[in-house]
Structure formats: C-alpha cells, structure tokens
Amino acid sequence: MSGMYEGAIQDLIDALGRLPGIGPKSAQRIAFHILQSESETAAALVDAIRTVKERVKFCTECGNVSEETQCRICRDPRRENTSICVVEESKDVIAIERTREFRGKYHVLGGAISPIDGVGPDQLRIRELMVRLADSQVTEIILATDPNLEGEATATYLARLLKPLGLKVSRLASGLPVGGDLEYADEVTLGRAFEGRRTVEN
C-alpha cells in the first residue's frame, strides 16, 4: 500500500498508518475522508490534536491524564486513601471507574514489562509508586494489569517488590466472560476462573 500516492497525501497516509490499530487501508480511507471534507472539519481536527498536546499533562501523583497538576480523582476528598489500584494505562482507570466498585486512588504505570519491546521496570512508574507508599496510609494494593503475558509479568514483579512492605496485595480476578462458551476460553482465562472461584451460597 505504501508509496502509491505522491507528496502530501502519501505523507498523511503514512502518518495515519503509524497510529495504533490503523492499518494501510484504514489510513488511506481516513486520509481521503480528510481530503474530501470541509476545510473547517480538517481544521477542527488539527486544533483538537494541537490543544490536547498543549493542555493535557499527567497527574504528578498517580500518572493519569489531567489538565491540572493533579487529576480529578486525586483531587477528590471523598476518595479513600487506604487503597491504590495499579493499572497500565489511563484508559484502564476509565474502565474501572465505570464499574463504580472502587473508591480508592489509582497509580498508572504507563505500560507493562515487555522485554521484547525493551520495556523494563525502570521505564514504568514503579519508583513513583514506591515513593507514594513510603509515607502514606495505604494498606491495600490492587494489581489490575492486563490479563496477558506482559500484564502477568508486571503483576508478579510488583507483588514481589511489595511483599516486604506488609501490605495486602491482591490481583484482579479475571474469569469467563458472561454469555461465553467454556470450550472457547483460553487456558489462562480458564485457569484464572478456577483460581477465583467462590463458594456457592445455598
């Protein structure tokens, strides 16, 4: 697909193609949509990208995206200071917030340990987590990294690191999807469902 057009349109296709989840065909379709749309539409997109780069920062406490020095969750006095839920990315904070199950604070690592991608513990916000724990009222850490190899490696590393601190360290149970079919579940999911099994009340 690459190099089929010349000049500016190909540069735009290439730039869009570097975005996650956008393949060559999608990049070409979006590029031509931008080309054919009203100038105001394209200008609004450019402005939105520029504004987000200028305004949006990362919370100095938890690492979540924020337009303030601290994100709205860290600023909220109603949030409990005794528990921290550790996640990989800001989008994970949103996912957990939607459940309305968690009332504590978060810590965003900024990724997961992945030797293949050259991401080790030093590239993540692990040091910042340890600093937060040094002088806080935190009694429980919930490890809510993704249920994949990188997420598991990160959770295992953190569990070892946190053990000497005497905190309650838990890992989010991830089991079978509702409406799913047992035969299609992968081994890790099925294994986790067994680990997280609960007693059935009569």
C-alpha positions in Angstrom: 0.0 0.0 0.0 2.8 2.4 0.9 4.2 4.8 -1.7 1.2 4.6 -4.1 0.4 8.3 -3.9 2.8 11.2 -4.1 3.5 14.2 -1.9 1.2 15.4 0.9 -1.5 12.7 0.6 1.1 9.9 0.9 2.7 11.7 3.9 -0.8 11.9 5.6 -1.5 8.2 4.8 2.0 7.3 6.3 1.4 9.4 9.4 -2.1 7.9 10.0 -0.7 4.4 9.4 1.7 4.8 12.3 -1.2 5.2 14.7 -2.1 2.1 16.7 -4.9 -0.1 15.3 -4.9 1.7 11.9 -3.8 -0.5 9.0 -2.8 0.7 5.5 -6.4 0.5 4.1 -7.9 2.4 7.1 -5.1 5.1 6.8 -5.9 5.6 3.1 -9.7 5.8 3.8 -9.2 8.4 6.6 -6.7 10.4 4.5 -9.2 10.7 1.6 -12.0 11.5 4.0 -10.0 14.4 5.4 -9.1 15.5 1.8 -12.7 15.5 0.7 -14.2 17.0 3.9 -14.8 20.7 4.5 -11.8 22.8 5.5 -13.4 23.6 8.8 -13.7 19.8 9.7 -9.9 19.3 8.9 -9.0 22.5 10.9 -11.1 21.3 13.9 -9.1 18.0 13.9 -5.8 19.8 13.7 -6.9 22.2 16.5 -8.0 19.2 18.7 -4.7 17.5 18.3 -2.7 20.7 19.0 -4.8 21.5 22.0 -4.5 18.0 23.6 -0.7 18.2 23.2 -0.6 21.7 24.8 -3.1 21.2 27.6 -3.1 17.6 28.7 -0.4 16.5 31.1 0.0 13.7 33.5 -1.1 13.8 37.2 2.0 14.3 39.4 0.6 11.9 41.9 -0.9 9.0 40.0 0.2 9.5 36.4 -3.3 9.7 35.0 -4.1 12.1 32.2 -5.1 15.5 33.5 -5.3 19.2 32.5 -4.4 20.1 36.1 -1.3 19.3 38.2 -3.4 16.6 39.9 -6.2 14.6 38.2 -9.8 14.9 39.4 -9.6 11.5 41.2 -6.6 12.5 43.2 -8.2 15.9 44.0 -11.5 14.3 45.2 -11.6 14.3 49.0 -14.2 11.6 49.0 -11.8 9.0 47.6 -10.3 6.6 50.2 -6.5 7.0 50.8 -6.1 3.4 52.1 -6.1 1.6 48.7 -4.4 2.0 45.4 -5.3 0.2 42.2 -2.4 -0.2 39.9 -3.2 -0.1 36.2 -1.2 0.0 33.0 -2.8 3.0 31.2 -5.2 5.9 31.7 -7.9 4.0 29.7 -7.9 1.3 32.4 -8.8 3.9 35.0 -11.9 4.8 33.0 -12.9 1.2 32.6 -12.7 0.5 36.4 -14.4 3.8 37.2 -17.4 2.7 35.1 -18.0 -0.3 37.4 -18.4 2.1 40.4 -16.8 -0.7 42.5 -13.6 1.1 43.6 -13.4 4.1 45.9 -9.7 4.4 46.3 -6.9 6.0 44.3 -5.1 4.8 41.2 -1.5 4.5 40.0 -0.9 4.5 36.3 2.3 2.7 35.3 2.5 3.9 31.7 2.7 0.4 30.2 3.8 -3.1 31.2 7.1 -5.0 31.5 7.9 -6.3 28.0 11.5 -7.4 27.3 10.7 -7.8 23.6 9.7 -4.2 23.3 12.6 -3.1 25.5 10.3 -2.1 28.4 11.8 -3.0 31.8 10.7 -1.9 35.3 12.8 1.3 35.0 10.7 2.5 32.1 7.5 2.3 34.2 6.3 4.5 37.0 7.2 1.9 39.7 9.7 4.1 41.5 6.9 6.7 41.9 4.6 4.1 43.3 7.2 3.1 46.0 7.6 6.8 46.9 3.8 7.1 47.3 3.8 4.1 49.6 6.7 5.4 51.8 4.7 7.9 53.7 1.0 7.1 53.1 -2.0 5.5 54.8 -2.2 2.8 52.1 -3.0 -0.7 53.4 -4.0 -2.4 50.2 -2.7 -2.5 46.6 -4.8 -4.0 43.9 -2.9 -5.1 40.8 -5.1 -4.5 37.8 -2.7 -5.0 35.0 -3.9 -6.6 31.7 -4.5 -10.4 31.8 -1.8 -11.1 29.2 1.8 -12.2 29.4 3.1 -8.6 29.9 0.5 -7.8 32.5 1.1 -11.0 34.4 4.9 -10.4 34.4 4.3 -6.9 35.7 1.9 -8.0 38.4 4.4 -10.8 39.5 7.2 -8.3 39.6 5.2 -5.8 41.7 3.9 -8.5 44.1 7.5 -9.5 44.9 8.5 -5.8 45.3 5.6 -5.0 47.6 5.7 -8.2 49.7 8.2 -6.8 52.3 6.0 -3.7 52.9 3.4 -5.9 54.7 0.5 -4.5 52.6 -2.4 -6.5 51.4 -1.7 -7.2 47.8 -4.5 -8.6 45.6 -4.8 -9.3 41.9 -8.0 -8.6 39.9 -9.8 -11.9 39.3 -10.4 -12.3 35.6 -12.5 -15.2 34.5 -15.0 -16.2 31.9 -17.0 -13.6 30.0 -20.7 -13.6 30.7 -22.5 -15.3 27.8 -19.3 -17.0 26.8 -18.8 -20.6 25.9 -16.4 -22.7 28.0 -14.8 -24.6 25.1 -13.6 -21.3 23.5 -11.9 -20.0 26.7 -8.1 -19.9 26.5 -6.1 -21.8 29.2 -5.1 -18.6 31.1 -8.7 -17.3 31.4 -10.0 -20.7 32.4 -7.1 -21.2 34.9 -7.9 -17.8 36.4 -11.6 -18.6 36.6 -10.7 -21.7 38.7 -8.3 -19.7 40.9 -11.0 -17.0 41.5 -13.8 -19.5 42.2 -16.2 -18.6 45.0 -18.2 -20.8 47.4 -21.8 -21.1 46.2 -24.3 -20.0 48.9 -27.3 -22.3 49.4 
